[in-house]
Structures are given as C-alpha cells and as structure tokens.
Amino acid sequence: MTRDQVYNFAAGPSVLPESALKTAQAELLNFRGSGMSVMEISHRSALFQEVFDSAQAKLRRLMNVPDTHEILLLQGGATTQFAAIPMNLIEGGCADYAVTGNFSAKAAEEAEKYGSVHIACSTADTGHDRIPTQAELRFSPEAKYFYYCANNTVYGTEWQYTPSAPSALVSDMSSDILSREVDVSKFGLIYAGAQKNMSPAGLTVVIVDKALAGRELPCTPKILSYKTMIETGSLLNTPPCWCIYMLDLTLDWVEKQGGVKAMDELRHARADRIYDFLDGSRLFTARALPGSRSYMNITFRTPSAELDAEFVKEAASRGLVNLKGHKVTGGLRASLYNAMPVEGAQALLDFMKEFEAKHHG
C-alpha cells in the first residue's frame, strides 16, 4: 500500500503531519544550504540553535507558556520522568498520585523509591473505565505535589477538567498535549513524550515552574536535574536533534491549522462521530464511560476476542491499520491524534458500520 491508502491509528509512535514529513524529506541531505543533514550538524552550532530556539518559541506561543515556566527539550522518554519528578520535587517527603490507568500506576510505583506516595484516588476497582471527580480526590496535607495522567492511552479515558490540589500540580500530558487549551500557569510541571502529538519517539518536553527547580535529592543525576537542565538550556549533553527538528516542523503545521483551538475542534470532529455510533451499536461496546472518554484514544470491543481479531485483520486489508487494543486490556483501540485527518475517522466509522451489518445484520 502507499501512504495515501493508509490511515494509521497507532497509539504511539503515531501519525505525523504529512507537510512536516515532506519538508524533512526535502531537507534530509542538505539542511538550509549547509550541505549536511540536520542529523549531522553539531548540537552546539548556531544552525541547530536556530532550530532549537524556533521549536521552543513556537511551543511557548501555542501553549501560552508564561515566563515563570521553562520549556526543556530532553531525552529519556516520558518514563524517565516517572523517576525525575520525585527526584526533583518530593524532597524526601510525600506526594499525591491519582492512579487512573497503566502509566499513572507505574509512575506511582517508581516514586515510592524516593519518598512516600499517597494515593489520592484510584479507579482500579472498576477497571479504569472512568476519571474521578474533584470531590473524590483525597489529598495528603504533607504532599509536595499532586500527579495525574491527563489522558490514558491504554484504557481510553481523559480528564475533562483540570483538578485543583493544595500542592504543586504535575501532569503527564503525553497523549493529549496540544489537542486542547490548558492554563499552564496552574501547573508546577507538565511533561509529554513527543511520539503522539509532536514528534518521533526520543524527545520529552518538560514545562516546569522555575520556582520548583533546585530542590532535587542529593542522589539525583545531573541529567535528571531540572535546575541543571534549565541552567544549560537543555544542552548538558547532546539532545535528540532530529526529534527537535521534527517538533519544529510539526508546530509549524499546528500554527497553520489555527493553533490549539483548531486542534480542539478537530478532536471533537473526529471522536464524536465514533462515540455516537458506539453508543447505539448492536455489536461494538465502548470501554470508557461517558464523561471520562478520551478524544485521543477510543477503546472499544466486539463480543469476542475472535471477532476483535477479525475486525483488526479486515480493517488492515482496507488500509485502516494498528487498531488492536493494548495487551493489558485487549479489545480494539483507535488513536485519533492531531495529525489524523477527519477523513480517517470517517473511513473507520464507515468500516465499523459495514462490519456491524455483516456480523449483526
């Protein structure tokens, strides 16, 4: 199949804007007349610094990041932040964690190595099919921060509100960053693995209130110290240059589409039509409850694992690929990140209707 014949519903690494890919293709062997690829130029060069500064400035503009916060472009993936956050913020004390899915549970488990973890809420008893209300959150008076994962790619749930907490608010926004407007000033720290809405895998964006820097535990490596990375402009060591370049190109595309507000409109245009169908379907069942459903990752299933597998196989033959659910949950999953065109969501919906008519006519 050609790219024009495929819609990629992978949860990450995931679909990127075609305009960004074409620009990267055109510049691959000769970046801005340098005679070198962007993958070959020095991260200390003025040419790469232009790329870095451009990406950082666009992200600050698109997310309206205040001057009180620093934007760090780091390596290690989002999972590295499971350790970096408590190393930098817990101060040997306590932190509140909301466990609403696979990755927030892993983050809480990692944080226990560096301090005391208080579970402010957990939805494990219902299979992580919903997001708790503000009233359900139970905070520790000693907590240095409250951690939550804004969107759960595995279970298909998403916080539809920004929670309030008595301590610094920390959020993993890996899978819904840039898809809706967020008041960054309310957060002590936001981080995101780039491989869903921003760039190829290998880059992690951290947006941190500079007032929180410098509190790290003595055991914190320099590479994980927010204070050190702020002081070195994210350039303590060689950064993920290619990924930062691709971030810059992707942010170009977001701006040309109309910014984060336009991305918010698109996420509704894609997801609403599929959820509307699922709620009236005679064959498919949505996994997440209304009011807690993700606009990025739609999780659903048929009555049997065998029929799920048939759906995935037949969909792939139509160019609708990577619809198999996560190994933890099984079932089906359609990831509709920013770069997924509305036409892709419609093509999936048309196939779902056809599949239902065939198996539940």
C-alpha positions as CSV (number, residue, x, y, z in Angstrom):
1,M,0.0,0.0,0.0
2,T,1.0,3.6,-0.4
3,R,0.8,6.3,2.2
4,D,-2.3,7.7,0.5
5,Q,-4.0,4.3,1.0
6,V,-3.3,4.0,4.8
7,Y,-4.8,5.6,7.9
8,N,-2.5,4.9,10.9
9,F,-4.4,4.6,14.2
10,A,-1.3,3.6,16.3
11,A,-1.2,4.8,19.9
12,G,2.5,5.8,19.5
13,P,4.7,6.3,17.7
14,S,1.9,7.6,15.7
15,V,0.9,9.6,12.6
16,L,2.7,12.9,11.9
17,P,1.6,15.8,9.6
18,E,2.4,15.0,6.0
19,S,3.7,18.5,5.4
20,A,6.3,18.1,8.2
21,L,7.4,14.8,6.7
22,K,7.7,16.2,3.2
23,T,9.8,19.2,4.4
24,A,12.0,16.8,6.3
25,Q,12.3,14.7,3.2
26,A,13.3,17.7,1.1
27,E,15.9,18.9,3.6
28,L,17.2,15.5,4.5
29,L,20.5,15.6,2.6
30,N,21.1,19.4,2.6
31,F,19.7,21.3,5.6
32,R,19.4,25.0,4.8
33,G,22.3,25.0,2.4
34,S,24.7,23.5,4.9
35,G,25.5,20.5,2.7
36,M,24.6,18.3,5.7
37,S,21.6,16.7,7.2
38,V,20.2,18.1,10.4
39,M,21.2,14.8,11.9
40,E,24.8,15.5,11.1
41,I,25.3,19.1,12.3
42,S,26.6,19.9,15.8
43,H,24.1,20.5,18.6
44,R,26.4,23.4,19.6
45,S,26.3,25.0,16.2
46,A,24.4,28.3,15.5
47,L,22.4,26.5,12.8
48,F,21.0,23.9,15.3
49,Q,20.4,26.5,17.9
50,E,18.1,28.3,15.5
51,V,16.1,25.1,15.2
52,F,16.0,24.6,19.0
53,D,15.0,28.2,19.7
54,S,12.3,28.1,17.0
55,A,10.7,25.0,18.4
56,Q,10.8,26.3,21.9
57,A,9.3,29.7,20.9
58,K,6.5,28.1,18.9
59,L,5.6,25.8,21.8
60,R,5.6,28.7,24.2
61,R,3.4,30.6,21.8
62,L,1.0,27.8,21.1
63,M,0.5,26.8,24.7
64,N,0.8,30.3,26.1
65,V,3.5,29.3,28.5
66,P,4.2,32.1,31.0
67,D,7.7,33.4,31.6
68,T,7.6,31.8,35.1
69,H,8.0,28.4,33.4
70,E,10.9,26.9,31.5
71,I,10.5,24.7,28.4
72,L,13.0,21.8,28.4
73,L,13.6,19.5,25.4
74,L,15.0,16.3,26.9
75,Q,15.9,12.7,26.2
76,G,14.8,9.6,28.0
77,G,11.1,9.3,27.1
78,A,8.2,10.1,29.4
79,T,9.1,7.0,31.5
80,T,12.3,8.7,32.7
81,Q,10.1,11.4,34.2
82,F,8.5,8.8,36.5
83,A,11.8,9.0,38.4
84,A,12.9,12.6,37.6
85,I,9.7,14.1,39.1
86,P,10.1,12.7,42.6
87,M,13.8,13.1,42.5
88,N,13.3,16.8,41.9
89,L,10.1,17.6,43.8
90,I,9.4,15.1,46.6
91,E,12.2,16.4,48.8
92,G,12.3,13.1,50.7
93,G,8.7,13.7,51.8
94,C,5.3,12.8,50.4
95,A,3.4,13.2,47.1
96,D,-0.2,12.6,46.0
97,Y,-0.9,10.4,43.0
98,A,-4.1,9.7,41.1
99,V,-4.0,6.2,39.7
100,T,-6.3,6.1,36.8
101,G,-4.5,3.8,34.4
102,N,-1.5,1.9,33.4
103,F,1.1,4.7,33.3
104,S,0.0,6.6,36.3
105,A,0.2,3.3,38.3
106,K,3.8,2.9,37.0
107,A,4.7,6.5,37.9
108,A,3.4,6.0,41.5
109,E,5.3,2.8,41.8
110,E,8.6,4.5,40.7
111,A,8.0,7.4,43.0
112,E,7.9,5.1,46.0
113,K,11.7,4.7,45.7
114,Y,12.3,8.4,46.5
115,G,9.6,9.2,49.1
116,S,6.2,8.4,50.5
117,V,3.4,8.0,47.9
118,H,-0.2,8.8,48.9
119,I,-2.9,7.5,46.5
120,A,-5.3,10.4,46.2
121,C,-7.7,8.2,44.2
122,S,-7.7,5.0,42.2
123,T,-10.1,3.7,39.6
124,A,-8.6,0.2,39.6
125,D,-11.7,-1.3,41.1
126,T,-13.8,-0.5,38.0
127,G,-11.0,-1.4,35.5
128,H,-10.0,2.2,35.0
129,D,-13.2,3.0,33.0
130,R,-13.7,6.5,34.3
131,I,-12.0,9.6,35.7
132,P,-12.7,10.6,39.4
133,T,-14.5,13.8,40.2
134,Q,-12.8,16.6,42.1
135,A,-14.8,15.6,45.2
136,E,-13.4,12.1,45.1
137,L,-9.8,13.3,45.4
138,R,-8.2,12.8,48.8
139,F,-5.0,14.8,49.4
140,S,-2.3,14.4,52.0
141,P,-1.5,17.6,53.9
142,E,2.2,16.8,53.6
143,A,2.2,16.3,49.9
144,K,4.8,18.3,47.8
145,Y,2.8,17.8,44.6
146,F,-0.2,16.1,43.1
147,Y,0.4,13.9,40.0
148,Y,-2.1,12.8,37.4
149,C,-2.0,11.5,33.8
150,A,-4.3,13.7,31.7
151,N,-5.1,11.0,29.1
152,N,-4.8,7.3,29.4
153,T,-3.9,5.7,26.1
154,V,-4.4,2.1,27.3
155,Y,-7.9,2.5,28.8
156,G,-9.2,5.3,26.7
157,T,-10.0,7.8,29.5
158,E,-9.2,11.5,29.8
159,W,-9.6,14.1,32.5
160,Q,-12.1,16.6,31.1
161,Y,-11.2,19.1,33.8
162,T,-8.1,20.4,35.4
163,P,-8.1,19.2,39.0
164,S,-7.3,21.5,41.9
165,A,-4.8,20.5,44.6
166,P,-3.3,22.1,47.7
167,S,0.2,21.3,46.3
168,A,2.0,21.8,43.0
169,L,0.1,20.3,40.1
170,V,2.1,17.8,38.0
171,S,0.6,16.2,34.8
172,D,1.7,13.7,32.2
173,M,0.1,15.1,29.0
174,S,2.0,12.7,26.7
175,S,-1.1,11.8,24.6
176,D,-3.2,14.9,24.6
177,I,-0.8,17.8,24.7
178,L,-1.6,20.5,22.0
179,S,-5.1,18.9,21.5
180,R,-6.9,21.3,23.8
181,E,-6.1,24.6,25.6
182,V,-4.5,24.3,29.0
183,D,-3.8,27.1,31.6
184,V,-0.1,26.3,32.1
185,S,0.1,28.8,34.9
186,K,-1.9,26.4,37.1
187,F,0.8,23.7,36.8
188,G,4.1,23.2,38.6
189,L,5.1,20.8,35.9
190,I,3.7,19.4,32.6
191,Y,5.6,16.8,30.6
192,A,4.9,14.8,27.5
193,G,6.6,12.1,25.4
194,A,6.6,13.6,21.9
195,Q,5.7,10.5,19.9
196,K,1.9,11.1,19.9
197,N,1.2,14.7,19.0
198,M,4.6,16.4,18.5
199,S,7.5,14.4,17.0
200,P,9.1,11.0,16.6
201,A,9.9,9.0,19.7
202,G,13.0,10.1,21.6
203,L,12.1,13.6,22.7
204,T,10.4,14.5,26.0
205,V,9.1,18.0,26.6
206,V,9.1,19.3,30.2
207,I,7.4,22.6,31.1
208,V,8.4,23.4,34.7
209,D,7.8,26.3,37.0
210,K,11.3,27.6,37.6
211,A,10.5,28.2,41.3
212,L,10.4,24.4,41.7
213,A,14.0,23.9,40.4
214,G,16.8,23.3,42.8
215,R,15.0,21.0,45.3
216,E,16.4,17.8,43.9
217,L,17.5,14.9,46.2
218,P,21.3,14.5,46.6
219,C,21.2,11.3,44.6
220,T,19.7,13.0,41.5
221,P,22.0,12.6,38.4
222,K,22.8,15.9,36.6
223,I,21.0,14.6,33.5
224,L,17.7,14.4,35.5
225,S,18.1,17.7,37.4
226,Y,15.7,20.3,36.3
227,K,17.9,23.0,37.8
228,T,20.9,21.8,35.7
229,M,18.9,21.4,32.5
230,I,17.5,24.9,32.9
231,E,21.0,26.3,33.5
232,T,22.4,24.5,30.4
233,G,19.4,25.3,28.2
234,S,18.6,21.6,27.8
235,L,22.1,21.1,26.3
236,L,24.0,19.4,29.1
237,N,24.6,16.7,26.7
238,T,23.7,16.0,23.0
239,P,19.9,16.4,22.7
240,P,17.7,14.4,20.4
241,C,18.4,16.8,17.5
242,W,16.3,15.1,14.8
243,C,13.3,14.9,17.1
244,I,13.6,18.6,18.0
245,Y,13.8,19.4,14.3
246,M,10.6,17.4,13.6
247,L,8.9,19.1,16.6
248,D,9.6,22.4,15.0
249,L,8.1,21.3,11.7
250,T,5.0,19.8,13.4
251,L,4.5,23.0,15.4
252,D,4.6,24.9,12.1
253,W,1.7,22.7,10.9
254,V,-0.3,23.2,14.1
255,E,0.1,27.0,13.8
256,K,-1.0,26.9,10.1
257,Q,-4.1,24.9,11.1
258,G,-5.2,27.6,13.5
259,G,-3.3,26.6,16.7
260,V,-4.5,24.6,19.7
261,K,-8.1,25.9,19.4
262,A,-8.3,24.4,15.9
263,M,-6.9,21.1,17.2
264,D,-9.6,21.1,19.9
265,E,-12.3,21.5,17.2
266,L,-10.7,18.7,15.2
267,R,-10.6,16.2,18.1
268,H,-14.3,16.6,18.5
269,A,-15.0,16.3,14.8
270,R,-13.1,13.0,14.8
271,A,-14.1,11.4,18.0
272,D,-17.7,12.5,18.5
273,R,-18.9,10.7,15.4
274,I,-17.4,7.4,16.5
275,Y,-18.6,7.6,20.1
276,D,-22.1,8.5,18.8
277,F,-22.1,5.3,16.7
278,L,-20.7,3.2,19.6
279,D,-23.4,4.3,22.0
280,G,-26.1,3.0,19.6
281,S,-24.2,0.0,18.2
282,R,-25.6,-3.5,18.3
283,L,-22.1,-5.1,18.0
284,F,-19.5,-2.8,19.5
285,T,-19.2,-1.6,23.1
286,A,-17.2,1.4,24.3
287,R,-14.9,0.7,27.1
288,A,-14.8,4.1,28.9
289,L,-17.8,5.7,30.5
290,P,-19.4,8.9,29.1
291,G,-17.9,12.0,30.7
292,S,-14.5,10.3,31.0
293,R,-13.8,9.3,27.4
294,S,-10.6,10.1,25.6
295,Y,-10.7,12.2,22.4
296,M,-7.3,10.8,21.5
297,N,-7.7,7.1,22.2
298,I,-11.1,5.4,21.6
299,T,-11.2,2.0,23.2
300,F,-13.9,-0.5,22.3
301,R,-14.6,-4.2,21.6
302,T,-16.9,-6.7,19.9
303,P,-18.5,-9.6,21.9
304,S,-15.4,-11.9,21.5
305,A,-11.7,-11.8,21.1
306,E,-12.0,-13.8,17.9
307,L,-14.3,-11.2,16.4
308,D,-11.9,-8.4,17.6
309,A,-9.1,-10.2,15.7
310,E,-11.2,-10.5,12.6
311,F,-12.0,-6.8,12.8
312,V,-8.3,-5.9,13.0
313,K,-7.3,-8.1,10.1
314,E,-10.1,-7.0,7.8
315,A,-9.6,-3.3,8.7
316,A,-5.9,-3.6,7.9
317,S,-6.7,-5.0,4.4
318,R,-8.7,-1.8,3.9
319,G,-5.7,0.4,4.9
320,L,-7.0,1.0,8.5
321,V,-4.0,-0.1,10.5
322,N,-2.9,-0.5,14.1
323,L,-6.4,-1.0,15.6
324,K,-5.5,-3.8,18.0
325,G,-6.0,-2.9,21.7
326,H,-3.2,-2.7,24.2
327,K,-2.0,-6.1,25.6
328,V,-3.2,-5.1,29.1
329,T,-6.9,-4.6,28.0
330,G,-7.3,-6.5,24.7
331,G,-10.1,-5.4,22.5
332,L,-9.7,-2.6,20.0
333,R,-8.3,0.9,20.0
334,A,-8.4,3.8,17.5
335,S,-5.9,6.6,18.3
336,L,-7.0,9.9,16.8
337,Y,-4.1,12.3,17.4
338,N,-3.8,15.8,16.0
339,A,-2.4,14.7,12.6
340,M,-5.1,12.2,11.9
341,P,-7.4,13.7,9.3
342,V,-11.2,13.8,9.8
343,E,-11.4,11.6,6.7
344,G,-9.5,8.9,8.6
345,A,-12.1,8.9,11.4
346,Q,-14.9,8.8,8.8
347,A,-13.2,5.9,7.0
348,L,-13.0,3.9,10.3
349,L,-16.7,4.7,11.0
350,D,-17.8,3.5,7.6
351,F,-16.0,0.3,8.1
352,M,-17.4,-0.2,11.6
353,K,-20.9,0.2,10.2
354,E,-20.2,-2.3,7.4
355,F,-18.6,-4.8,9.9
356,E,-21.6,-4.5,12.2
357,A,-24.1,-5.1,9.4
358,K,-22.1,-8.2,8.4
359,H,-22.0,-9.7,11.8
360,H,-25.2,-8.4,13.4
361,G,-27.5,-7.9,10.5
